[in-house]
Amino acid sequence: MNTTAPTDCNAWTQLAEQAESWKGVHLRELLADPSRKAVVEAAGVRYDYSRQRLGALPLRLLTHLAEQRGFADWRNALLSAQEVNDTENRAAWHTALRSSNPPSEVRETLERMRTLAGQVRGRFKRVINLGTGGSDLGPRLLADALSDHRLDVRFAANVDPHDLERALDGARPDETLFVIASKTFTTQETMANAEAAKRWGGKHFYAVSSNVELARKFGVTEVLPMWDWVGGRFSVWSAVGFSAMCAIGPDAFAEFHAGGREVDDHFARAPLEKNIPVLMALIGVWNTNFLGLPTHAVLPYSNALRLLPPYLQQLEMESNGKRVDRMGRTVSYATAPILWGGEGTVSQHSFHQLLHQGTHIVPADFIELGLEKNLSANCRAQADALALGTDDPKLPPHKRYPGNRPSSMLTLQGVNARNLGRLIALYEHKVFTQGVVWNINSFDQWGVELGKQMAKEILTRRS
């Protein structure tokens, strides 16, 4: 498969030339053109990129760039469990977790999760998930967005004792189940919290881990598997999502899978110019590499999705925050933008001042759920105001808006498990596609190791 530098592709050179002319084009001109087509609908999602600063030719060149990068071969490798994680000699087969015909080990695990979750929802009053990173952010997002409130499900990820104390507030040991999510069962933060839970008087422990021996030695009564071919930040679909299943119910968890599967089918079959996650990725490449915009905001207009920005921070920046390519060469181009954001309308009274009138131009994804009129009106108004601004000469300078701030809008009809599955799968495939374009491995995270090693050394010296 292609591992050459993207800067060696003809399309990259042509895009750089195009970008110079597009830097002087205002979105007011583009949005006034009735012939411009910039909306794709598929898999229950409407993607509107009409407020992005590009036209038909740059978009065509971006799809050519993906083709020249060997995107079709890489996509096939991802979906057929080939070793796309070359530094760890692993597949990245998270799509198998939500497949209509999954591997037998996945099917058996999901059936076991369903049985156990039904028992937990009838026996316990509280579940506390002990995990960090990918073993925390995904299940936490799912539970926070979709809990049916039959069970109090909480999360402790930080080694700071106050995090666990908050999760334990009001709990009783005989009514509380702890779910320890750690592939190795040695994760420092997670095991510190697990030991603290024991000291508190915890009696009931399940584990999600590949280290059955250590889990049993700790006193765990049920162990659900983790597999090497599922990276942590792509693992919410697996047994890592068990606490979330307890919070939302097995049927909703199955709907979550169904939404992800719909996007997988779309991603696998749709032509590039009509493929929503591919378009999200390529437009991100255009903004980052050719328009020189180094950050990206995600703005879900839904309180239920308030944890989506921190979830995506890990998914995007841990995946594509890389400085060497697949051949070990230092890259000469930008990779993942700095991702941040917050829920609307709250963020309008926080950082939107900078988005509208600051010196930084920040591309944004607006996420509209389509059912609450007030939220939808604010969402669309913010996107339009960023794009159009106002150049009314009667206004004093401090009341003028330059506009020309690019954004896209993802619209789904309501917050439910299927739509959340669709949304997360879209961003997973966006990340992979950008990794292909940038010739980087989106499935390792060696950059987190040095700090952990140094922390261990400091603790050893102090002990």
Legacy VTK file of the C-alpha trace (Angstrom):
# vtk DataFile Version 3.0
C-alpha trace
ASCII
DATASET POLYDATA
POINTS 463 float
0.000 0.000 0.000
1.057 3.584 -0.610
3.408 4.990 2.040
4.925 7.833 0.040
4.683 11.388 1.361
1.464 13.214 0.418
3.556 16.182 -0.659
4.870 14.005 -3.516
1.366 13.733 -4.999
0.429 15.918 -7.953
-2.885 16.760 -6.309
-1.085 18.191 -3.266
0.832 20.632 -5.468
-2.319 21.618 -7.331
-4.207 22.144 -4.078
-1.464 24.428 -2.791
-1.830 26.511 -5.947
-5.611 26.598 -5.603
-5.421 27.667 -1.965
-3.718 30.930 -2.858
-6.645 32.039 -4.970
-9.235 30.800 -2.472
-7.798 32.796 0.411
-9.317 35.911 -1.159
-12.814 34.454 -1.674
-15.492 35.415 0.881
-18.218 33.020 1.946
-20.807 35.684 1.139
-20.034 35.128 -2.546
-20.225 31.353 -2.266
-23.478 31.291 -0.317
-25.087 33.655 -2.806
-24.547 31.154 -5.649
-27.786 29.129 -6.086
-26.042 26.553 -8.304
-23.552 25.529 -5.620
-24.173 22.015 -4.310
-22.651 21.256 -0.938
-25.008 18.910 0.917
-24.871 15.123 1.257
-27.497 12.965 2.983
-26.850 9.342 3.899
-27.151 6.888 6.810
-29.602 9.144 8.637
-27.215 12.109 8.544
-27.319 15.382 6.628
-23.901 16.943 6.050
-23.921 20.558 4.878
-20.520 21.962 3.976
-21.813 25.002 2.073
-20.153 27.290 4.628
-16.701 25.896 3.876
-14.282 27.974 1.829
-13.926 25.721 -1.189
-15.643 24.973 -4.480
-15.944 22.159 -6.998
-12.338 22.229 -8.227
-10.599 22.076 -4.821
-13.026 19.344 -3.793
-12.237 17.357 -6.931
-8.515 17.751 -6.262
-9.002 16.595 -2.665
-10.671 13.403 -3.875
-7.816 12.962 -6.350
-5.396 13.344 -3.453
-7.181 10.561 -1.558
-7.032 8.362 -4.652
-3.328 9.087 -5.141
-2.740 8.174 -1.510
-4.208 4.719 -2.223
-7.280 5.336 -0.087
-9.304 2.444 -1.530
-6.584 -0.066 -0.617
-6.183 1.348 2.881
-9.953 1.322 3.453
-10.133 -2.299 2.356
-7.259 -3.130 4.693
-9.043 -1.484 7.618
-12.351 -3.227 6.984
-10.804 -6.660 6.348
-8.680 -6.805 9.529
-5.289 -6.360 7.892
-2.441 -4.948 10.007
-2.956 -1.221 9.504
-1.293 -0.540 12.882
2.215 -1.239 11.674
4.181 -0.186 14.785
2.341 -2.782 16.865
1.645 -5.321 14.095
-2.095 -5.190 14.720
-5.331 -4.760 12.864
-7.751 -1.994 13.833
-10.956 -3.920 13.389
-13.405 -1.931 15.521
-15.959 -2.160 12.694
-16.233 -5.914 13.422
-17.676 -5.075 16.835
-20.825 -3.630 15.246
-21.002 -5.871 12.178
-24.228 -7.694 11.329
-22.092 -10.829 11.059
-19.331 -10.394 13.660
-16.629 -12.912 14.562
-17.877 -15.599 16.939
-15.866 -14.203 19.852
-17.553 -10.821 19.418
-21.028 -12.320 19.157
-20.490 -14.436 22.258
-19.141 -11.484 24.233
-22.059 -9.230 23.276
-24.536 -11.931 24.283
-22.747 -12.365 27.606
-22.738 -8.600 28.150
-26.492 -8.513 27.527
-27.094 -11.255 30.107
-24.821 -9.671 32.705
-26.232 -6.190 32.167
-29.751 -7.497 32.732
-28.625 -9.075 36.003
-26.774 -5.938 37.108
-29.764 -3.691 36.386
-31.918 -5.896 38.600
-29.465 -6.368 41.462
-27.370 -3.222 42.012
-28.217 0.423 42.604
-24.895 1.828 41.429
-22.194 0.882 38.927
-18.833 2.653 39.035
-16.605 2.336 35.990
-12.899 2.458 36.809
-10.924 3.151 33.651
-9.106 5.955 31.910
-8.643 7.209 28.365
-10.522 5.003 25.934
-11.826 2.914 28.828
-13.572 5.977 30.224
-14.406 8.635 27.626
-16.586 6.537 25.320
-18.691 4.760 27.970
-18.998 8.017 29.920
-20.288 9.858 26.833
-22.788 7.127 26.063
-24.086 6.890 29.631
-24.316 10.657 30.061
-26.183 11.111 26.791
-28.594 8.185 26.938
-29.028 6.839 30.492
-32.560 5.617 31.209
-31.944 6.321 34.948
-32.845 2.818 36.093
-29.331 2.521 37.470
-26.889 5.111 38.820
-23.772 4.673 36.660
-20.741 6.794 37.504
-17.131 7.028 36.330
-13.760 7.554 37.998
-10.789 8.076 35.681
-8.428 10.374 37.553
-5.844 9.133 40.036
-6.814 12.158 42.154
-8.788 10.583 45.070
-11.510 13.222 44.793
-12.672 11.687 41.510
-13.468 8.344 43.127
-14.888 10.073 46.205
-17.449 11.836 44.033
-18.360 8.561 42.318
-18.826 6.892 45.717
-20.921 9.654 47.256
-24.062 8.120 48.768
-23.190 4.571 47.683
-23.367 1.412 49.812
-20.823 -1.407 49.340
-23.412 -4.185 49.074
-25.359 -2.282 46.400
-22.381 -1.146 44.286
-20.645 -2.899 41.394
-17.206 -1.758 40.241
-16.216 -2.401 36.626
-12.422 -2.256 36.217
-11.537 -1.582 32.586
-7.840 -2.087 31.851
-6.367 -4.226 29.085
-3.276 -5.159 31.089
-4.894 -4.805 34.514
-1.862 -2.705 35.465
-2.939 0.806 34.356
-1.638 3.059 37.142
-4.645 5.347 37.559
-7.196 2.557 37.189
-5.557 0.153 39.621
-5.008 2.895 42.210
-8.748 3.557 42.108
-9.528 -0.168 42.215
-7.414 -0.606 45.359
-9.093 2.443 46.900
-12.494 0.929 46.101
-11.475 -2.212 47.989
-10.378 -0.156 51.000
-13.731 1.636 50.921
-15.394 -1.746 51.335
-16.207 -2.686 47.767
-17.360 -6.285 47.496
-18.413 -6.695 43.883
-15.948 -6.353 41.010
-16.174 -7.134 37.292
-13.306 -6.560 34.854
-12.838 -5.791 31.191
-9.314 -6.991 30.507
-7.066 -9.318 28.573
-5.194 -10.244 31.766
-7.599 -12.766 33.284
-5.016 -14.067 35.758
-4.371 -10.686 37.404
-8.071 -9.847 37.409
-8.966 -13.087 39.164
-6.159 -12.573 41.646
-7.606 -9.154 42.485
-10.963 -10.732 43.285
-12.959 -10.081 40.126
-15.903 -12.446 39.600
-16.612 -11.754 35.909
-14.029 -10.950 33.211
-15.054 -9.643 29.813
-12.384 -9.683 27.099
-10.342 -6.963 25.412
-8.751 -7.735 22.078
-5.467 -6.442 20.638
-7.205 -5.556 17.384
-9.344 -2.896 19.080
-7.586 0.305 20.107
-8.744 1.934 23.325
-10.260 5.031 21.746
-12.199 2.848 19.292
-13.413 0.402 21.939
-16.739 1.794 23.213
-18.486 -0.734 20.940
-16.803 -3.631 22.781
-16.958 -4.928 26.349
-15.377 -1.608 27.325
-18.901 -0.268 26.826
-20.349 -2.628 29.467
-20.943 0.126 32.027
-22.669 2.147 29.312
-24.835 -0.856 28.460
-25.831 -1.046 32.117
-26.780 2.646 32.001
-28.775 2.679 28.755
-29.965 -0.917 28.547
-28.985 -3.742 26.169
-31.572 -2.824 23.531
-30.307 0.755 23.280
-26.734 -0.540 23.099
-27.783 -2.705 20.135
-29.281 0.400 18.492
-25.985 2.200 19.087
-24.268 -0.591 17.163
-26.856 -0.381 14.387
-26.128 3.310 13.871
-22.411 2.673 13.611
-23.026 -0.175 11.172
-25.075 2.072 8.875
-22.185 4.519 8.652
-19.719 1.668 8.055
-21.785 0.528 5.077
-21.928 4.079 3.715
-18.186 4.589 4.239
-17.376 1.310 2.477
-19.542 1.910 -0.603
-20.207 5.590 -1.295
-18.068 7.405 -3.887
-15.597 9.798 -2.322
-17.433 12.957 -3.354
-20.633 11.659 -1.680
-18.995 9.927 1.287
-19.705 11.923 4.444
-16.751 10.862 6.642
-14.394 11.139 3.672
-15.673 14.643 2.933
-15.264 15.610 6.602
-11.687 14.380 6.446
-10.758 15.999 3.147
-12.264 19.361 4.090
-10.263 19.141 7.323
-7.111 18.529 5.268
-7.961 21.557 3.106
-8.390 23.783 6.165
-5.346 22.473 8.018
-2.796 22.039 5.255
-3.827 24.507 2.572
-5.659 27.330 4.331
-3.292 27.143 7.320
-5.936 26.855 10.045
-4.448 24.870 12.945
-7.449 24.367 15.248
-10.941 22.903 14.930
-14.028 23.386 17.122
-16.854 20.894 17.641
-20.107 22.518 18.765
-22.935 20.096 19.581
-26.206 21.953 20.135
-27.393 19.427 22.692
-26.796 19.123 26.410
-26.861 15.344 25.989
-23.761 15.600 23.786
-21.804 17.866 26.119
-19.090 15.208 26.481
-18.630 14.761 22.731
-15.807 17.360 22.395
-13.552 15.703 25.043
-14.323 12.302 23.521
-13.272 13.567 20.094
-10.171 15.224 21.517
-8.799 11.788 22.323
-10.116 10.178 19.153
-8.561 12.789 16.858
-5.481 14.098 18.645
-4.261 10.792 20.077
-4.836 9.143 16.705
-3.357 11.736 14.365
-1.151 13.885 16.570
1.966 12.434 14.949
5.224 13.969 13.726
6.628 10.989 11.806
5.000 9.079 8.957
4.585 5.352 8.428
8.166 5.118 7.175
9.606 6.879 10.226
10.269 10.147 8.382
9.663 13.482 10.075
6.722 15.103 8.317
6.988 18.544 6.737
3.263 19.291 6.913
0.661 19.720 9.637
-1.217 16.669 10.897
-4.097 16.708 13.406
-5.456 20.137 14.260
-5.976 21.074 17.892
-9.553 20.037 18.613
-11.706 21.758 21.202
-15.296 22.868 21.675
-18.337 22.826 23.911
-22.093 22.545 23.917
-24.262 25.259 22.427
-25.869 27.500 23.586
-23.569 27.598 26.611
-20.478 28.084 24.451
-22.055 31.178 22.869
-21.521 32.912 26.208
-17.979 31.598 26.530
-15.662 31.418 23.517
-17.850 32.411 20.557
-16.577 35.970 20.947
-13.205 34.682 19.726
-14.839 32.655 16.948
-16.629 35.700 15.575
-14.231 38.594 16.164
-10.920 37.104 17.309
-7.713 37.097 15.315
-7.788 33.294 14.958
-9.968 31.686 12.291
-11.341 28.436 13.710
-13.166 25.992 11.419
-16.091 24.402 13.230
-18.490 21.489 13.120
-21.992 22.444 14.240
-24.036 19.423 15.316
-27.771 19.956 15.127
-30.248 17.425 16.461
-33.159 18.913 14.576
-36.024 18.573 17.071
-35.741 21.527 19.486
-36.591 24.759 17.666
-34.711 27.120 19.977
-31.513 25.082 19.783
-31.766 24.669 16.018
-32.355 28.398 15.506
-29.295 29.282 17.578
-27.177 26.631 15.860
-28.003 27.851 12.363
-27.737 31.514 13.344
-24.231 31.015 14.736
-23.093 29.189 11.599
-24.532 31.893 9.355
-23.091 34.713 11.440
-19.626 33.143 11.301
-19.898 32.755 7.538
-21.525 36.037 6.554
-20.572 38.510 9.255
-21.618 42.086 8.641
-19.806 44.876 6.842
-22.417 47.554 7.530
-20.437 50.832 7.428
-22.957 52.444 9.772
-21.777 50.216 12.589
-18.807 51.169 14.759
-15.761 48.882 14.337
-16.402 46.948 17.540
-19.825 45.877 16.234
-18.637 44.622 12.865
-18.057 40.959 12.105
-15.587 39.974 9.373
-17.372 36.694 8.643
-15.687 34.248 6.273
-15.244 31.802 9.156
-15.759 28.275 7.769
-17.994 25.633 9.303
-19.910 22.484 8.468
-23.219 21.308 9.880
-24.138 17.735 10.765
-27.886 17.279 11.268
-29.461 14.200 12.851
-33.048 13.842 14.029
-32.861 13.661 17.800
-30.573 12.293 20.487
-30.927 8.539 20.550
-28.645 5.536 20.571
-28.724 4.987 16.817
-27.809 8.598 16.071
-24.983 8.597 18.596
-23.643 5.444 16.952
-23.804 7.156 13.588
-22.045 10.241 14.889
-19.153 8.416 16.540
-18.606 6.165 13.515
-18.475 9.226 11.247
-15.639 10.722 13.252
-13.804 7.384 13.506
-13.750 7.078 9.718
-12.835 10.742 9.337
-9.770 10.132 11.537
-8.736 7.075 9.534
-9.126 8.888 6.207
-6.978 11.794 7.364
-4.359 9.333 8.577
-4.244 7.835 5.076
-3.824 11.269 3.490
-1.072 12.253 5.937
0.626 8.823 5.721
0.550 8.349 9.498
-0.494 5.471 11.732
-3.751 6.532 13.386
-3.834 3.516 15.711
-0.802 3.827 17.984
-0.057 6.384 20.709
3.605 6.174 21.632
3.623 9.848 22.573
1.923 9.114 25.895
4.596 6.671 27.092
7.523 8.926 28.018
5.613 10.911 30.620
4.267 7.727 32.225
7.781 6.267 32.454
9.140 9.440 34.001
6.297 9.520 36.537
7.172 5.970 37.613
10.802 6.965 38.039
9.829 9.965 40.172
7.575 7.789 42.346
10.341 5.191 42.714
12.809 7.835 43.889
10.311 9.177 46.438
9.349 5.782 47.865
LINES 1 464
463 0 1 2 3 4 5 6 7 8 9 10 11 12 13 14 15 16 17 18 19 20 21 22 23 24 25 26 27 28 29 30 31 32 33 34 35 36 37 38 39 40 41 42 43 44 45 46 47 48 49 50 51 52 53 54 55 56 57 58 59 60 61 62 63 64 65 66 67 68 69 70 71 72 73 74 75 76 77 78 79 80 81 82 83 84 85 86 87 88 89 90 91 92 93 94 95 96 97 98 99 100 101 102 103 104 105 106 107 108 109 110 111 112 113 114 115 116 117 118 119 120 121 122 123 124 125 126 127 128 129 130 131 132 133 134 135 136 137 138 139 140 141 142 143 144 145 146 147 148 149 150 151 152 153 154 155 156 157 158 159 160 161 162 163 164 165 166 167 168 169 170 171 172 173 174 175 176 177 178 179 180 181 182 183 184 185 186 187 188 189 190 191 192 193 194 195 196 197 198 199 200 201 202 203 204 205 206 207 208 209 210 211 212 213 214 215 216 217 218 219 220 221 222 223 224 225 226 227 228 229 230 231 232 233 234 235 236 237 238 239 240 241 242 243 244 245 246 247 248 249 250 251 252 253 254 255 256 257 258 259 260 261 262 263 264 265 266 267 268 269 270 271 272 273 274 275 276 277 278 279 280 281 282 283 284 285 286 287 288 289 290 291 292 293 294 295 296 297 298 299 300 301 302 303 304 305 306 307 308 309 310 311 312 313 314 315 316 317 318 319 320 321 322 323 324 325 326 327 328 329 330 331 332 333 334 335 336 337 338 339 340 341 342 343 344 345 346 347 348 349 350 351 352 353 354 355 356 357 358 359 360 361 362 363 364 365 366 367 368 369 370 371 372 373 374 375 376 377 378 379 380 381 382 383 384 385 386 387 388 389 390 391 392 393 394 395 396 397 398 399 400 401 402 403 404 405 406 407 408 409 410 411 412 413 414 415 416 417 418 419 420 421 422 423 424 425 426 427 428 429 430 431 432 433 434 435 436 437 438 439 440 441 442 443 444 445 446 447 448 449 450 451 452 453 454 455 456 457 458 459 460 461 462
